[in-house]
Amino acid sequence: MAKQGRINKNQSTQRVYEVYKDLVDMMTVADIKKKYSELWNCTEQNINWYISQAYKIFDSNMEKEFAKLATNQITRLMNIGCNAMQRGDLSNALKATDLINKLGGLYTEKVEANVKADSVIQVNFGGFTIDTNNEDEEDTAD
């Protein structure tokens, strides 16, 4: 394969988006490499760079789509909660509020634990207790 001269930034960007389109169309990396090595007369290293840049665009777009989806879900839940409150249905209003808080990440809390090899691990979450001693007892009871 002959070495290709430098291309300008616009051509490079156009190539990245062509590779991106093929990735979205579920084309395999091997097929993309084959297609563009012949079409553009590029080295594999150059095509790998185009692919890595296309994946960055893909990741960025997915983050935006997930953010839109989360916003839509929160809006729907807010409407459900408001309608439930207007009907006096406090149970469903609280459930909607709880789901909004979970989607918004309000319940996320980082916890650090220093555990020694012989110590008992006990976790409380949502009214449930997880205890390593209970698991051993259940296993022996069976």
C-alpha positions as YAML, in Angstrom:
chain: A
units: angstrom
residues:
- id: 1
  name: MET
  ca: [0.00, 0.00, 0.00]
- id: 2
  name: ALA
  ca: [1.48, 3.33, -1.03]
- id: 3
  name: LYS
  ca: [1.84, 6.02, 1.62]
- id: 4
  name: GLN
  ca: [-0.76, 8.69, 1.41]
- id: 5
  name: GLY
  ca: [0.06, 12.37, 1.75]
- id: 6
  name: ARG
  ca: [-1.40, 14.47, 4.54]
- id: 7
  name: ILE
  ca: [-5.06, 15.26, 4.19]
- id: 8
  name: ASN
  ca: [-6.73, 18.40, 5.45]
- id: 9
  name: LYS
  ca: [-8.83, 18.60, 8.59]
- id: 10
  name: ASN
  ca: [-12.15, 18.66, 6.70]
- id: 11
  name: GLN
  ca: [-11.32, 15.46, 4.86]
- id: 12
  name: SER
  ca: [-10.23, 13.85, 8.09]
- id: 13
  name: THR
  ca: [-13.46, 14.86, 9.84]
- id: 14
  name: GLN
  ca: [-15.49, 13.59, 6.89]
- id: 15
  name: ARG
  ca: [-13.71, 10.23, 7.07]
- id: 16
  name: VAL
  ca: [-14.33, 9.95, 10.81]
- id: 17
  name: TYR
  ca: [-18.06, 10.51, 10.23]
- id: 18
  name: GLU
  ca: [-18.12, 7.96, 7.41]
- id: 19
  name: VAL
  ca: [-16.59, 5.40, 9.77]
- id: 20
  name: TYR
  ca: [-19.04, 6.49, 12.48]
- id: 21
  name: LYS
  ca: [-21.97, 5.89, 10.11]
- id: 22
  name: ASP
  ca: [-20.66, 2.38, 9.37]
- id: 23
  name: LEU
  ca: [-20.32, 1.66, 13.11]
- id: 24
  name: VAL
  ca: [-23.91, 2.77, 13.68]
- id: 25
  name: ASP
  ca: [-24.95, 0.51, 10.80]
- id: 26
  name: MET
  ca: [-23.32, -2.35, 12.78]
- id: 27
  name: MET
  ca: [-20.46, -2.93, 10.36]
- id: 28
  name: THR
  ca: [-17.59, -4.86, 11.93]
- id: 29
  name: VAL
  ca: [-14.24, -3.21, 12.55]
- id: 30
  name: ALA
  ca: [-12.58, -5.74, 10.24]
- id: 31
  name: ASP
  ca: [-15.00, -4.84, 7.43]
- id: 32
  name: ILE
  ca: [-14.47, -1.13, 8.04]
- id: 33
  name: LYS
  ca: [-10.69, -1.59, 7.85]
- id: 34
  name: LYS
  ca: [-10.98, -3.57, 4.63]
- id: 35
  name: LYS
  ca: [-13.43, -1.12, 3.03]
- id: 36
  name: TYR
  ca: [-11.48, 2.03, 3.77]
- id: 37
  name: SER
  ca: [-7.98, 0.66, 3.24]
- id: 38
  name: GLU
  ca: [-9.05, -0.01, -0.34]
- id: 39
  name: LEU
  ca: [-11.19, 3.12, -0.77]
- id: 40
  name: TRP
  ca: [-8.83, 5.65, 0.80]
- id: 41
  name: ASN
  ca: [-5.52, 3.84, 0.25]
- id: 42
  name: CYS
  ca: [-4.72, 4.36, 3.96]
- id: 43
  name: THR
  ca: [-2.49, 2.53, 6.38]
- id: 44
  name: GLU
  ca: [-4.11, 0.40, 9.06]
- id: 45
  name: GLN
  ca: [-2.78, 2.84, 11.67]
- id: 46
  name: ASN
  ca: [-4.70, 5.72, 10.05]
- id: 47
  name: ILE
  ca: [-7.89, 3.68, 9.85]
- id: 48
  name: ASN
  ca: [-7.50, 2.70, 13.52]
- id: 49
  name: TRP
  ca: [-7.31, 6.41, 14.35]
- id: 50
  name: TYR
  ca: [-10.52, 7.10, 12.37]
- id: 51
  name: ILE
  ca: [-12.24, 4.24, 14.19]
- id: 52
  name: SER
  ca: [-11.15, 5.49, 17.62]
- id: 53
  name: GLN
  ca: [-12.42, 8.98, 16.82]
- id: 54
  name: ALA
  ca: [-15.71, 7.54, 15.55]
- id: 55
  name: TYR
  ca: [-16.13, 5.62, 18.83]
- id: 56
  name: LYS
  ca: [-15.63, 8.88, 20.75]
- id: 57
  name: ILE
  ca: [-18.48, 10.45, 18.77]
- id: 58
  name: PHE
  ca: [-20.59, 7.34, 19.33]
- id: 59
  name: ASP
  ca: [-19.99, 7.49, 23.10]
- id: 60
  name: SER
  ca: [-20.76, 11.20, 23.24]
- id: 61
  name: ASN
  ca: [-24.01, 10.76, 21.33]
- id: 62
  name: MET
  ca: [-25.08, 7.86, 23.53]
- id: 63
  name: GLU
  ca: [-24.54, 9.98, 26.65]
- id: 64
  name: LYS
  ca: [-26.73, 12.70, 25.16]
- id: 65
  name: GLU
  ca: [-29.44, 10.16, 24.27]
- id: 66
  name: PHE
  ca: [-29.40, 8.70, 27.79]
- id: 67
  name: ALA
  ca: [-29.67, 12.21, 29.25]
- id: 68
  name: LYS
  ca: [-32.70, 12.93, 27.03]
- id: 69
  name: LEU
  ca: [-34.28, 9.64, 28.02]
- id: 70
  name: ALA
  ca: [-33.73, 10.33, 31.73]
- id: 71
  name: THR
  ca: [-35.23, 13.82, 31.34]
- id: 72
  name: ASN
  ca: [-38.28, 12.39, 29.58]
- id: 73
  name: GLN
  ca: [-38.75, 9.75, 32.26]
- id: 74
  name: ILE
  ca: [-38.46, 12.30, 35.07]
- id: 75
  name: THR
  ca: [-41.01, 14.54, 33.33]
- id: 76
  name: ARG
  ca: [-43.44, 11.62, 32.98]
- id: 77
  name: LEU
  ca: [-42.97, 10.68, 36.63]
- id: 78
  name: MET
  ca: [-43.54, 14.28, 37.70]
- id: 79
  name: ASN
  ca: [-46.81, 14.32, 35.76]
- id: 80
  name: ILE
  ca: [-47.86, 11.01, 37.33]
- id: 81
  name: GLY
  ca: [-46.99, 12.32, 40.79]
- id: 82
  name: CYS
  ca: [-48.91, 15.58, 40.24]
- id: 83
  name: ASN
  ca: [-51.97, 13.73, 38.95]
- id: 84
  name: ALA
  ca: [-51.83, 11.34, 41.90]
- id: 85
  name: MET
  ca: [-51.63, 14.25, 44.35]
- id: 86
  name: GLN
  ca: [-54.60, 15.96, 42.69]
- id: 87
  name: ARG
  ca: [-56.61, 12.76, 43.12]
- id: 88
  name: GLY
  ca: [-55.46, 12.49, 46.74]
- id: 89
  name: ASP
  ca: [-53.56, 9.26, 45.97]
- id: 90
  name: LEU
  ca: [-50.61, 9.88, 48.27]
- id: 91
  name: SER
  ca: [-49.25, 6.34, 47.94]
- id: 92
  name: ASN
  ca: [-48.66, 6.67, 44.19]
- id: 93
  name: ALA
  ca: [-47.46, 10.26, 44.60]
- id: 94
  name: LEU
  ca: [-44.78, 9.04, 47.04]
- id: 95
  name: LYS
  ca: [-43.82, 6.20, 44.69]
- id: 96
  name: ALA
  ca: [-43.40, 8.67, 41.82]
- id: 97
  name: THR
  ca: [-41.32, 10.96, 44.02]
- id: 98
  name: ASP
  ca: [-39.17, 8.01, 45.08]
- id: 99
  name: LEU
  ca: [-38.56, 7.01, 41.45]
- id: 100
  name: ILE
  ca: [-37.70, 10.60, 40.52]
- id: 101
  name: ASN
  ca: [-35.16, 10.70, 43.34]
- id: 102
  name: LYS
  ca: [-33.64, 7.40, 42.23]
- id: 103
  name: LEU
  ca: [-33.39, 8.52, 38.60]
- id: 104
  name: GLY
  ca: [-31.85, 11.80, 39.73]
- id: 105
  name: GLY
  ca: [-29.24, 9.93, 41.74]
- id: 106
  name: LEU
  ca: [-30.31, 11.43, 45.07]
- id: 107
  name: TYR
  ca: [-30.00, 8.09, 46.85]
- id: 108
  name: THR
  ca: [-26.44, 7.46, 45.73]
- id: 109
  name: GLU
  ca: [-24.09, 7.48, 48.64]
- id: 110
  name: LYS
  ca: [-20.47, 6.44, 48.73]
- id: 111
  name: VAL
  ca: [-19.56, 4.26, 51.66]
- id: 112
  name: GLU
  ca: [-16.09, 3.21, 52.71]
- id: 113
  name: ALA
  ca: [-15.62, 0.09, 54.74]
- id: 114
  name: ASN
  ca: [-12.57, -1.35, 56.43]
- id: 115
  name: VAL
  ca: [-13.16, -5.06, 56.68]
- id: 116
  name: LYS
  ca: [-10.84, -7.52, 58.36]
- id: 117
  name: ALA
  ca: [-10.73, -11.16, 57.34]
- id: 118
  name: ASP
  ca: [-12.52, -12.46, 60.45]
- id: 119
  name: SER
  ca: [-15.12, -9.69, 60.83]
- id: 120
  name: VAL
  ca: [-18.84, -10.02, 60.12]
- id: 121
  name: ILE
  ca: [-20.21, -8.01, 57.19]
- id: 122
  name: GLN
  ca: [-23.72, -6.65, 57.69]
- id: 123
  name: VAL
  ca: [-25.44, -4.36, 55.19]
- id: 124
  name: ASN
  ca: [-28.76, -2.58, 55.70]
- id: 125
  name: PHE
  ca: [-30.56, -1.30, 52.62]
- id: 126
  name: GLY
  ca: [-34.20, -0.41, 52.14]
- id: 127
  name: GLY
  ca: [-35.25, -2.13, 55.34]
- id: 128
  name: PHE
  ca: [-33.51, -5.38, 54.43]
- id: 129
  name: THR
  ca: [-30.49, -6.72, 56.25]
- id: 130
  name: ILE
  ca: [-27.80, -8.72, 54.50]
- id: 131
  name: ASP
  ca: [-25.59, -10.55, 56.95]
- id: 132
  name: THR
  ca: [-22.83, -12.98, 56.03]
- id: 133
  name: ASN
  ca: [-23.57, -15.06, 59.15]
- id: 134
  name: ASN
  ca: [-27.19, -15.57, 58.05]
- id: 135
  name: GLU
  ca: [-26.03, -16.94, 54.70]
- id: 136
  name: ASP
  ca: [-23.90, -19.57, 56.44]
- id: 137
  name: GLU
  ca: [-26.79, -20.59, 58.67]
- id: 138
  name: GLU
  ca: [-29.16, -20.88, 55.69]
- id: 139
  name: ASP
  ca: [-26.67, -23.06, 53.82]
- id: 140
  name: THR
  ca: [-26.36, -25.46, 56.75]
- id: 141
  name: ALA
  ca: [-30.14, -25.59, 57.26]
- id: 142
  name: ASP
  ca: [-30.71, -26.88, 53.71]
...
